[in-house]
């Protein structure tokens, strides 16, 4: 059997045979010198967790990816340097986490994020050698070069939009022989920044950065998005493999799930694998960080919201939809900035998926 192609070397992850399922915490005292970074709760955009935008491969992926589901499609085009990897995504998680921390403190935010390179490497549990800094530069190139195109359907019309993961990046180095990387600045795409401003994000466990294999990170993201705070969530092995975007054969993926269930080291969720039915069950460990945003939103909607909701979802009981919406907010840790607009969007999506009652 061909060995697993998942990358254990991007960002200079050790190639030695792992002794434990999780990598060690490389910087246990990090909070002593980067308190502002350490205090930020890990956040990721839900769309990034839902769809396989990132490569899990050891070798550069340059082929165009396309995924279709119920008339909706996403096309991901890498640059000549390859598709952005799931380790490159750490840069975005860092940026999203910093912006969300500022929003929580009512501080001004911008799609431009200044990154202290050493802080980023420590935050993501990386080494701080020259090789790690060079890997950071390569990651920025892949993120900037990866483009996404998707369709948006509204009634009998279809719109196709194209955007990137980041729009631009700049790097500042120390002048001289060593050329030490001091800091970099990332300009997030409008797509990513708007998702952050709309709080379409979820909290990640700190041990996400300690997962050794890219496929384990991807499986955790899927569980976090779909199981959320439910007691459990089930999915067939074939469907889970498709969601990961992994190029591994089903037989290899099945063995990985067995190992994941045996070691039981996935953050936030335990994994049970029924080999006869090829069914994977994720069960909530109850370890997710509890914040005020994880409770059911208790605000009041404007009276006009119910009128607009009836137009968005004709035939549906708007008060039933309101209860479903509030529950969904809690499950997905969302505290809506524009509740009426968010509720109407939810009703429209509900109606498009289910039709008239």
Secondary structure, 3 states (H helix, E strand, C coil): CCCCCECCCHHHCCCCCCCCCECCCCCCCHHHCCHHHHCCCCEEEHHHHHCCCCECECCCCCCCEEEEECCEEEEEECECCECCECCCHHHHHHHHHHHHHHHHCCCCCCCEEEEEHHHHHHHCCCCCCHHHHHHHHHHHHHHHHCEEEEEEEECCEEEEEEEECEEEEEEEECCCCCCCEEEEEEEECHHHHHHHHCCCEEECCHHHHHECCHHHHHHHHHHHHHCCCCCEEEEEHHHHHHHHCCCCCHHHHHHHHHHHHHHCCCCCEEEEEECCCCEEEEEECCCCCCCHHHCCCCCCCCHHHHHHHHHHCCCCCHHHHHHHHHHHHHHCCCCCCCHHHHHHHHHHHHHHHHCCC
